[in-house]
Amino acid sequence: MLKKLPKFFRNFYFIVGVVALIWMLFFNSTDLVTQWQRGRKLSTLKKQRQYYAEKIKEVHQEREELLTDYSQLEKFAREKYFMKRPDEDLYILVPEEEK
C-alpha cells in the first residue's frame, strides 16, 4: 500500500509533521475546541467586566449624592431600609406577585 503513494507522502518528516499537526489541532491541551471555548468565555467575561464597571460608577455617583445631600440620604434610608421618624407609622404594601 505504501508503494502506491507518491514518494513525498512516504517521507518520514512529512508523516511526523502530519501526526504532530493532528496532535496539536485535536489532542493537545490547547486544541481548537478548547481555544474556541476559551474565546467565548473571554468575551463573556469582558462583557461582565464592562457591566460591573458601569455599576461601580453608578454606586459611586449614588454614594456621592448621599454624602452631600441630606434629603437624598433620608429618601434612601426610607426606601431601602424602611426607616421612619419616631412619630410616624410605617405601612409596607407588597404587590400580590411578590408574596
Backbone hydrogen bonds, N-H to C=O, Kabsch-Sander energy under -0.5 kcal/mol:
donor,donor_aa,acceptor,acceptor_aa,energy
4,K,1,M,-0.9
5,L,1,M,-0.6
9,F,6,P,-0.8
10,R,6,P,-0.8
10,R,7,K,-0.7
11,N,8,F,-0.9
15,I,11,N,-2.1
16,V,12,F,-2.6
17,G,13,Y,-2.3
18,V,14,F,-2.5
19,V,15,I,-2.5
20,A,16,V,-2.7
21,L,17,G,-2.5
22,I,18,V,-2.7
23,W,19,V,-2.6
24,M,20,A,-2.6
25,L,21,L,-2.2
26,F,22,I,-2.1
27,F,22,I,-0.6
27,F,23,W,-1.7
28,N,23,W,-1.7
31,D,28,N,-1.1
32,L,25,L,-1.9
35,Q,31,D,-2.3
36,W,32,L,-2.3
37,Q,33,V,-2.5
38,R,34,T,-2.7
39,G,35,Q,-2.1
40,R,36,W,-2.1
41,K,37,Q,-2.4
42,L,38,R,-2.4
43,S,39,G,-2.1
44,T,40,R,-2.1
45,L,41,K,-2.6
46,K,42,L,-2.2
47,K,43,S,-2.0
48,Q,44,T,-2.3
49,R,45,L,-2.5
50,Q,46,K,-2.2
51,Y,47,K,-2.4
52,Y,48,Q,-2.8
53,A,49,R,-2.1
54,E,50,Q,-2.0
55,K,51,Y,-2.2
56,I,52,Y,-2.4
57,K,53,A,-1.9
58,E,54,E,-2.2
59,V,55,K,-2.5
60,H,56,I,-2.5
61,Q,57,K,-2.3
62,E,58,E,-2.7
63,R,59,V,-2.7
64,E,60,H,-2.4
65,E,61,Q,-2.2
66,L,62,E,-2.7
67,L,63,R,-2.4
68,T,64,E,-1.3
69,D,65,E,-2.2
70,Y,68,T,-0.6
73,L,69,D,-1.7
74,E,70,Y,-2.5
75,K,71,S,-2.3
76,F,72,Q,-2.7
77,A,73,L,-2.5
78,R,74,E,-2.4
79,E,75,K,-2.5
80,K,76,F,-2.8
81,Y,76,F,-0.5
81,Y,77,A,-1.4
82,F,78,R,-0.7
83,M,77,A,-1.6
88,E,85,R,-1.7
91,Y,89,D,-0.5
93,L,91,Y,-0.6
94,V,92,I,-0.6
98,E,95,P,-1.0
99,K,96,E,-0.8
